[in-house]
Amino acid sequence: MSDHPTAPASAPEAAPERGPVPASESVAESAEVRRFWEGLGLPGLVDVHTHFMPERVLRKVWAYFDALGPLTGGVEWPITYRQEESERARLLREFGVRAFTAMLYPHKPGMAGWLNGWAVDFARRTPDCLHTATLFPEPDAEAQVREAVEAGARVFKAHVQVGAYDPADPLLDGAWGVLAEAGVPVVVHCGSGPAPGKHTGPEPIARVLARHPRLRLIVAHLGMPEYEDFLDLAARYEEVRLDTTMAFTDFTERMVPFPRRALPRLADLGDRILLGTDFPNIPYPYVHQLHALERLGLGQAWLRAVCHDNGARLFGLGASGESSAS
């Protein structure tokens, strides 16, 4: 939900960037997060939906939230972790997040290649970040995706809402094929929350899966608000997964509650649900996402799978977080 283009020209002045969290506050928050995963007997967390991107791009995203841009649904959205890059990475490590991502995305042609170049450098200096890349429908999309995969990208981000493109656009067909063949997962914001787009909803991405049934698609935000439609897709395609980003939190439940009748289906798909949080662009503390999952009452085995084991298996993480293939 927290993925948006640049701020409109009429945006008010952005809130100041938050400095380092006071030591007492940081320690207390980290301890609470650690108590959660230690209580499950886990070595930490694997978060497949966190945002790192060039600082000037991220500041524009934050300004968009401050301005209550249209894609926020007009909802007040105070950003909890408005710190500089190294501080944000440090916080995730303190929380015990073994592996996280740099979900970055273009909103116009010519931007994906530049973002992918930045992501290569970020991955080199941030070894616990899963090297993330992105794509956009343009003539060289397939070549750009192939180049990113060959450079070591381990996960991609596609944003149908912000990019305002049809994921089944023929310009992307070769790119999806490369990803399916390579087995590289792609996190796709294709649901219609918090504001619908021309190509959001289950049908456009279903056309992609019909052509590329082996594509390792991770539906962001559980596909909210079309939760059950995207659960249907996961039931139809064994490589479709869903991430929990912002789902079940108090913030989201007020707007687009998850239908309780679908909880048994969520339990049955427990091996294909992945922890995502949207850090740093969330309007509440990180631990709230974890408690929101816990209060579903689906059991400790489900929580262990979602919060760590499914992501660790998908990305081949070894005992200390490194890829078992490295």
C-alpha positions in Angstrom: 0.0 0.0 0.0 2.8 2.4 0.7 4.2 2.5 -2.9 3.5 5.8 -4.7 5.0 8.0 -7.3 6.5 11.4 -6.8 4.7 14.1 -4.9 2.4 16.6 -6.8 3.7 20.1 -7.3 1.1 21.4 -4.8 2.3 19.1 -2.0 2.9 20.8 1.3 6.4 20.9 2.8 7.4 17.4 3.8 7.8 16.5 7.4 11.4 16.6 8.5 13.5 13.5 8.3 13.6 11.7 11.6 17.0 11.4 13.1 18.5 8.4 14.9 16.0 6.8 17.3 16.8 7.4 20.9 18.8 4.5 22.3 16.2 3.6 24.9 13.4 3.6 22.4 15.3 1.6 19.8 16.4 -1.0 22.4 12.8 -1.4 23.8 11.3 -1.8 20.3 14.0 -4.2 19.2 13.5 -6.3 22.3 9.8 -6.6 21.6 10.3 -7.7 18.1 13.0 -10.2 19.2 10.7 -11.6 21.9 8.2 -12.4 19.2 10.4 -14.5 17.0 12.4 -16.0 19.9 9.1 -17.2 21.3 8.5 -19.1 18.1 11.9 -20.7 18.2 13.1 -18.9 15.1 16.6 -17.6 14.2 15.0 -14.3 13.1 12.7 -12.9 10.5 12.7 -12.8 6.7 10.8 -9.7 5.4 10.2 -9.8 1.7 8.6 -6.3 1.4 10.8 -3.5 2.7 11.7 -0.3 0.8 15.1 1.0 0.1 15.7 3.2 -3.0 17.7 6.3 -4.0 17.3 8.9 -1.3 15.9 11.6 -3.5 13.3 9.1 -4.8 12.3 8.0 -1.3 12.0 11.6 -0.2 9.5 12.2 -3.0 7.6 9.1 -1.9 7.4 10.4 1.6 6.3 13.8 0.3 3.5 12.1 -1.5 2.3 10.5 1.7 2.5 13.9 3.5 0.4 15.4 0.7 -2.2 12.7 1.0 -1.8 11.9 -2.7 -4.6 10.2 -4.6 -3.0 6.7 -4.4 -3.0 6.8 -0.6 -6.8 6.8 -0.6 -6.7 10.2 1.1 -5.9 8.6 4.4 -3.5 10.2 7.0 -0.3 8.2 6.7 2.4 9.3 9.1 5.7 7.5 8.3 7.1 5.9 11.4 10.7 5.3 10.2 11.7 8.5 8.5 15.4 8.0 9.1 18.4 8.1 6.8 19.3 4.9 5.0 22.0 3.4 7.3 19.8 4.0 10.3 16.9 2.2 8.7 19.1 -0.8 7.9 20.5 -0.8 11.4 17.0 -0.9 12.9 16.1 -4.0 10.8 19.2 -5.8 11.9 18.4 -4.9 15.6 14.9 -6.3 15.0 16.5 -9.5 14.0 15.5 -9.4 10.3 17.9 -11.8 8.7 17.0 -10.9 5.1 15.0 -8.0 3.7 14.4 -6.4 0.3 14.8 -3.1 -1.5 11.4 -2.8 -3.2 11.9 -0.1 -5.8 9.8 0.7 -8.8 9.6 3.0 -11.8 6.5 5.1 -12.7 7.7 6.0 -16.2 9.8 4.6 -19.1 13.6 4.9 -18.8 13.6 4.7 -15.1 13.9 0.9 -14.4 17.4 0.6 -15.8 18.7 3.5 -13.6 17.0 2.0 -10.5 18.5 -1.4 -11.2 21.9 0.1 -11.4 21.5 1.7 -8.0 20.2 -1.6 -6.6 23.4 -3.4 -7.7 25.5 -1.0 -5.6 23.0 -1.2 -2.6 23.1 -4.9 -2.6 27.0 -4.9 -2.6 27.1 -2.7 0.5 24.1 -4.3 2.2 24.7 -8.0 2.2 21.6 -8.9 4.3 19.4 -7.2 1.6 18.2 -9.6 -1.1 19.4 -8.0 -4.3 16.2 -6.4 -5.7 15.4 -5.2 -9.3 12.4 -3.9 -11.1 10.8 -3.6 -14.6 8.6 -1.5 -16.7 6.8 -2.1 -20.1 9.3 -0.6 -22.6 11.0 -2.0 -25.7 14.1 -3.2 -23.9 12.3 -4.6 -20.8 13.4 -8.2 -21.5 17.0 -7.2 -22.0 17.0 -5.1 -18.8 15.5 -8.0 -16.8 18.0 -10.5 -18.2 20.8 -8.1 -17.3 19.6 -7.7 -13.8 19.2 -11.5 -13.3 22.7 -12.0 -14.6 23.9 -9.3 -12.2 22.6 -11.4 -9.3 19.1 -10.0 -8.7 17.2 -12.4 -6.4 13.8 -10.7 -6.3 12.0 -8.2 -8.5 9.3 -5.6 -7.7 6.5 -4.7 -10.2 4.0 -2.0 -9.3 0.9 -2.1 -11.5 -0.9 0.6 -9.5 1.8 3.3 -9.5 3.2 2.4 -12.9 -0.3 2.4 -14.3 0.5 -0.3 -16.8 -1.1 -3.6 -17.9 1.1 -6.4 -16.6 0.0 -8.4 -19.6 1.4 -5.8 -22.0 3.3 -7.6 -24.8 6.3 -5.4 -24.0 6.6 -7.4 -20.7 6.0 -10.8 -22.1 9.7 -11.6 -22.6 10.6 -10.2 -19.2 8.1 -12.5 -17.4 9.5 -15.4 -19.4 13.0 -14.7 -18.3 11.9 -14.5 -14.6 9.8 -17.7 -14.9 12.7 -19.6 -16.5 15.2 -18.3 -13.9 12.9 -19.0 -11.0 13.4 -15.5 -9.6 10.4 -14.3 -7.5 8.6 -11.1 -8.3 6.6 -9.1 -5.7 3.7 -7.5 -7.6 1.4 -4.8 -6.3 -1.6 -5.8 -8.4 -4.5 -5.4 -5.9 -6.7 -2.4 -6.0 -5.8 -1.1 -2.5 -5.6 1.6 -1.2 -6.9 3.1 -4.5 -7.8 1.2 -7.7 -5.9 1.7 -10.9 -6.8 1.0 -14.5 -5.0 -2.3 -14.5 -5.3 -3.4 -10.8 -7.3 -6.4 -9.7 -6.9 -10.1 -10.4 -7.7 -10.3 -14.1 -4.7 -8.5 -15.6 -2.1 -10.5 -13.7 -4.1 -13.7 -14.3 -3.5 -13.2 -18.0 0.2 -13.1 -17.2 0.0 -16.3 -15.2 -1.9 -18.0 -18.0 1.1 -17.4 -20.3 3.7 -18.0 -17.6 2.3 -20.6 -15.1 5.7 -21.2 -13.5 6.3 -17.5 -12.7 7.1 -17.2 -9.0 4.6 -14.4 -8.3 4.3 -12.9 -4.8 1.1 -10.9 -4.5 1.8 -7.9 -2.3 -0.6 -7.0 0.5 -2.4 -10.3 0.1 -4.0 -8.6 -2.9 -6.1 -6.3 -0.8 -9.0 -5.6 -1.2 -9.5 -8.5 -3.6 -8.2 -11.0 -1.0 -10.3 -13.9 -2.0 -9.7 -13.5 -5.7 -6.0 -13.6 -5.2 -6.3 -16.7 -2.9 -8.1 -18.3 -5.9 -5.1 -17.5 -8.1 -2.8 -19.1 -5.5 -5.0 -22.2 -5.4 -4.8 -22.4 -9.2 -1.0 -21.8 -9.6 1.4 -23.6 -7.3 4.1 -20.9 -7.7 1.9 -18.0 -6.6 2.5 -16.7 -3.1 1.2 -13.8 -1.1 2.9 -11.4 1.3 1.3 -10.1 4.5 2.3 -6.4 4.0 0.0 -4.2 6.1 -2.7 -6.9 6.2 -4.6 -7.5 9.5 -3.1 -4.3 11.1 -5.5 -2.0 12.8 -4.8 0.6 10.1 -5.8 -1.6 7.3 -8.7 -3.5 9.0 -10.5 -0.2 9.4 -10.5 0.3 5.6 -10.4 -3.1 3.9 -10.9 -5.9 6.5 -9.8 -9.4 5.6 -12.9 -11.6 5.4 -12.9 -14.0 8.3 -14.5 -16.6 6.2 -11.3 -16.8 4.3 -9.0 -17.6 7.3 -9.2 -21.4 6.7 -7.9 -20.8 3.2 -5.1 -18.7 4.5 -4.2 -21.5 6.9 -4.3 -24.1 4.2 -1.9 -21.9 2.1 0.5 -21.5 5.0 3.5 -22.7 3.0 3.0 -19.9 0.5 2.4 -16.9 2.7 5.4 -14.6 3.3 6.0 -11.9 5.9 6.0 -8.4 4.4 5.8 -5.2 6.3 6.3 -2.1 4.1 9.1 -0.8 6.4 9.9 2.1 6.6 6.7 3.5 5.1 4.3 2.3 7.8 2.1 4.4 10.1 2.7 2.2 13.2 5.6 0.3 14.8 7.1 -2.6 13.0 6.1 -5.1 15.8 2.4 -4.3 15.2 2.5 -6.3 11.9 3.8 -9.3 13.8 1.2 -9.0 16.6 -1.5 -8.6 13.9 -0.5 -12.0 12.4 -0.3 -13.6 15.9 -3.9 -12.6 16.8 -5.3 -14.4 13.8 -5.0 -17.5 15.9 -3.6 -19.7 13.1 -1.0 -21.3 15.4 2.7 -21.2 16.0 3.6 -23.5 13.1 1.8 -21.2 10.7 3.6 -18.2 12.2 7.0 -19.8 12.0 6.4 -20.6 8.3 5.1 -17.2 7.4 7.6 -15.1 9.4 10.7 -17.0 8.5 10.7 -20.5 7.0 8.8 -19.9 3.8 11.1 -16.9 2.9 14.2 -18.8 3.9 13.3 -21.7 1.7 12.3 -19.6 -1.2 15.6 -17.6 -1.2 17.8 -20.5 -0.1 19.0 -18.9 3.1 21.6 -20.8 5.2 21.8 -20.8 8.9 23.2 -17.3 9.1 21.2 -15.7 6.4 23.5 -16.2 3.5 22.3 -18.0 0.4 23.0 -21.7 0.6 24.1 -21.5 -3.0 26.8 -19.0 -2.3 
